[in-house]
Amino acid sequence: MQINSTLLFLMILLLSACGGSDQPDAATTQTGPPPAQPVKAVVAEFATLDDRIETTGTILANEEVEIRSETSGRITKLYFQEGDVVNAGTLLLTIDDRELQAQLTKTELSIDLAEEDEQRKKKLLDVGGIAKEEYDAARNYLLKLEADKQLLLTQIAKTKVIAPFSGTIGLRYVSEGGYVSSSTLIAHLQQTHIVKVEFSVPEKYASRISTGDAVQFVVEGDQNMYTAKVYAREPKIDPQTRSVQVRAVLQNPNQQLIPGAFAKLTINLGTIPEAIVLPAESIIPAISGQTVMLVRDGKATVQQVKTGIRTSIGTQITEGVTPGDTIITTGLLTVRPGMAVKPILLNTKQD
């Protein structure tokens, strides 16, 4: 009975081994091709592209000057108030000139005496009563006194501070009776019915900015769009910033633009009617240049490209991509060339 039991047990093991061989192996079920990886993509197509520069700048007064006295002295009279609008040539203040006036009076008396002496000696020279050298000395002395008078008149004129142009006076920093020198700031004078906007553009655009070009800009806290015209630019590129300084001008009759304000500018350089623009994230930097990942026959393919204008909506592709190409925009770190991918198109309606 024990022998029969042993034989029965061996037969069961044999049948189990034979039956197990008919089951599929786990490794065999995994040898098929991996599923395509879903990726987001766009289809390249022609679009109209505005070729423009976006930059920042600063509003400047048309004319601005620090009012200072050319001569030192005590202020005898102020003829302006803070915030006054003055015309060119307006007297702003006077400096005590009593000492200069006294010197002028003394010089004028000396001139009168010297003229009389010169006339007498001229008559004597005509009749041979004196040598010519003696007359020349009297004549030269008279000329010296007249030069001294002109110098005093110039110094007296400097005691009167005149507005060099029409504009608005800002805050004053002196008072009547105060002592000033050439280093003392009296006030600022600004001409703001016309303003300038100063900005810089990268050197690659330097040759494309010309006098008369329109520049549009906005300022903080103002929803209005302003337009200025380029009137001047630096003749050289700044080697530190690799950019060129440009200025544009516009009328400011209501004084709504304040000098010193920050401006955001847009310069339209033209329009490209047929341009291919891709999202910036779809472009991959490479040692040899820049590349994108295309979808061809259901697989990812690397394509080298050349780029053009960069805007807030994307980057222009000038070479390497044609309309109809499908370009992967996401998952670029995990996608490898030759990998099967399933594009989910972002700029095409899905069924």
Phi, psi and omega in degrees: 000323180293325179293318179297322179295319180295318179295322179296321181294320179293322179294322179296318179297319181295316178296324179295319180294319179292320180294324180294332182290342179280349180280142179292141180285144182298323182292328182295328182288343184257009185272358180285167180295142179293153180292152179293138181277127178291134177220148175277142185209166175231154176261124180295135179208157178288143177209159176280130183237126175278121177274103185216161178248135173245125184211183179235159181204189183226138176282133179237149172292151179299317174223142179211138181212148171271124180279119178222157177270137178284341181236155179272150178161182181264136181288125179264333182200134172255132184248015181222159173245156177300132180088359179295144170263121185240157177263159176301134180092356180291135177286124183260320178196163177233148178252147179304120183239021185298320180295319179293322179296322178295318178296325179294317179299316179298318181294320179297322176295319179296325179295318179301314179295319181293325177294318178296318180295321180295321179294318179298315183290332176294319178295319179295323178296323181296330181259006178080020182280338179222164177283155181296328180299323180292321178292319180299322179297319179293321179294317180295323179296320178297317179296323178296317180295324178292325176292321177298322179296317179298322178296317179295320178298322178294319179294323178293320179299327180288348176280356176248118181267122185246142175293123182285339179204168178285139180177192182248132179275136177270211180289142177261153185239014179224168177226162176300137182091348179283153180266133180233156173230183181293344180265357183276124176280123180268311179187175173253144174238124182232142175255109189241003175288346167233135179232162177242154171237124182253133181209173178232151177232149179302153186300334181292342178260358187304318183284351183260358177261122183232159176300133181098349178297142179275140178232125177256143182205160173232158177238160182299134177080008181225122183277353182289146173259124182253152179234126177239164179243133179295130178237345180198157176209158176294142180281358180224163178268135178291117183292342180280318184256351184055045179218169180237137180278137182227148175231140175235159185229150176205158177287146180222059189297329182266006178058029181284337177264124185255129178305140182097347182292150179275133183237141173254119189248151172229127180243116181273118181261356180141184182229135176258112186291327182232096181230146174259119181240126180246154174301143183300328183289348180276350183265128184251121175293141178220165181298321184273358181149228179232147183226165170228166179251114179266158172253115179228124181056036177078007181234153180282135181225135178278134179227124177284141183225164170242138184252160179235245185285138174252129179232180180291341182263348180159193183237135178287137175253118182264335179214146173107341181229139177239158179304137182101341177293145177257123185244129180285136182246340181229162179071023185291338180283338182257340181279135179242150177305134180089351180287140176288131181226154177240102185287136171254103189285132182268332183249021177224138179295134179268149178288000000 
